[in-house]
Amino acid sequence: MNARNPYTALKAAFDADVDRLGGVVVAASKTRVGQALISRYSSISDQNITTHVPADVLLDITMELVRRGGEPETLRLLADLAGFKLVPREPSEAGGENLIKHLVDTTQAQARLSSTIADALADGQIDPAEQRAIDAAAAAEEKELAELRQDLKPAQAVIPIRGSAA
């Protein structure tokens, strides 16, 4: 951590979290902001030094990192700067919060799909571009639902059957 400038350290931690997710393209797809703003939040250039990640965007990035089994560096640094130590909950304690995140994600995806369909039907016809937009919105909803279903699956233990080659 940069003890002389905690804000620069926060930008570096956020940059590390974005890298862990797979870069600005992936990070932007998980938040309400675009790639340019994600980049600005970690930039220490003179024009971006006072531009910091909003709490809701940080929450989206943090929740996605946690969902993927990672550890959020920015959240850890914030806790440290405030004099706390970040300690993850036991898996059984965190399950409800994960479901709430899925609830939000699936609801937002459904709302986008509904809005896309309503917009397409507004003129009484659905053109090829509108069909593609509906398909993309439906695929995004399917992806969110698939992630929910994956997280609900219990870990499968492999139990060898006696006498078989494992």
Helices and strands as residue ranges (DSSP letters): H 6-21, H 24-29, H 35-42, H 55-67, H 73-81, H 91-121, H 128-152
